[in-house]
Amino acid sequence: MAQRLVLHRLLSLPARGSLASQGRAFGASAGRRSTFNVQDGSDFQDRVVNSPKPVVVDFHAQWCGPCKILGPRLEKLVSKLEGKVLMAKVDIDDHTDLAIEYEVSAVPTVLAMKNGDVVDKFVGIKDEDQLEAFLKKLIGA
């Protein structure tokens, strides 16, 4: 009887990783919506190249230590700009074609894009002041 009760409780719980168990994901802040993961080449074209807003493109990899430091730092600063700039995250292992097209030879590589053109770029890790200056230059502030 006790085994049936435990089994019933387990079956009634939402699956791990399901949308139901991640309800908070829908209450994301405006800053979070400014950042997105690129899904494929078509998504990159639609959301980055054709974007009416400036876009910071973070080429990174899961195995890259400096990327794990730079990514959150950059996301935080982009969110503070409240939608004036978007941030696209591109995993080079998943999107090798985009990395080759944009001549990414090391990670992290960050591109600043406006009207579909690369207007600025840096490779490696930067501190918050340097990132802030990079973003201000991109939005013309």
N, C-alpha and C positions, 0 to 999 in steps of 0.2 A: 504494500500500500504506500509506504513512504517513498519507494522508488518511483511509483507512478506519479506521485505529487511533485517530486523533484523534476521528473521528465516533463510533466505538464507545464511547470513554471519555466523551464528552459525553452520549451517550444513557444511559449507565449511572449518571450522577450524579443525585442527587435534584433535582427541580425547585426553583428558587429560591422561597422563600416557602412550600414545602410543610411539613407537620408533621415529616416525616423530617429535613429540614435544620434544624429548630428544636427539636431534642431537649431543649435546656436549658429550654425554656418549661414543660415538665412538672415540672421540679424547682424550681418557684417557691417562694419562702419563704411562711410563713404571712401575712406582711404583704401580700404581693402578692395573695393570695386575698381579702383584706379590701377590695380595690379592684376595681371592675368598671365596664365601659362599658355604659350603658343601651342596649338594642337597639331598643325600641319602647315604646309606651304600656302595653301589657300587661306587659312585663318590668318597667317602672317600678312598676306596681301591685304585682306579685308580690314584687319584691326590695327596694323602698323603702317604699311605703305599708304593706304587710303585714309588714314586717320586725319580728321580736321584739326586735332590737337597734336602738339609735340609728343613724341614717344621716346622714352629711354628704353633701350633694348639690352637686357642683361644676358649675355651668353655665358653659361655656367655649366658645371658638371657635378654630379652627386659626390664624386670622389675628390673634389677640389676643396682643400681646406680654406684657402683665402676666399673662395666663392661663398662659403658658409658664413663668413664674417661680413663680406661686402653686401650680399643680398638683403639681409634684414636691415642693415644700416641704410641702404638705398631706398628700400620700401618705406621705412619710417619717414624719410625726408620727402618722398613723393606724396605720401599721405598728408603731410603738413601743407602741401600746396593745393589741397582741396580741389582736385580735378583739373588744374591748369595744365598738368602733364600726366601722361599715362606711363605705365611701366609694363613692358612685355618681357617675360622670362622664357629663354630658349635654352633647353638642355641640349648641348652639342652632341651627346651620344644618341639622342632620339631624333635630332634634326641636323644630321651631318651636312645635308644639302644646303641648308641655310648658312651654316658655319663656313662652308666653302665659298658660297656666293658672296658673303660679306667679309671674306678674307680673315677669318678668325683663326689665328695660329697659336694662341695661348688663352687660358681662362684664368680669371674672369676678364672678359672684354666687354666694355659697355659702349654702345653707340647712342648718339643723340640724333634723332631723326625728325625732320620737319618737312611736311609736304612730300613725303616719300623719299627724301634725300638725306644722306648722312651728312650732318653739319659739324659734328665733333665726335671724338672717340678717345677712350683711354683703355689701357691694359694694366691689370694689377689692382692692388687694393689702395684705397684712398681713405683719408680721415673725413670726419663729418664736415669740416670747414671746406675742404676741397670739393666734396660732393655737392655741398650747398652752392658753391660758386659755379660748378658745372651746370647745375639745374637752373640757376638764375640766368646764366648766359643763354641757355636753351629757350627759356620763356621770355627773355628780353627784359628781365626785371633789374 
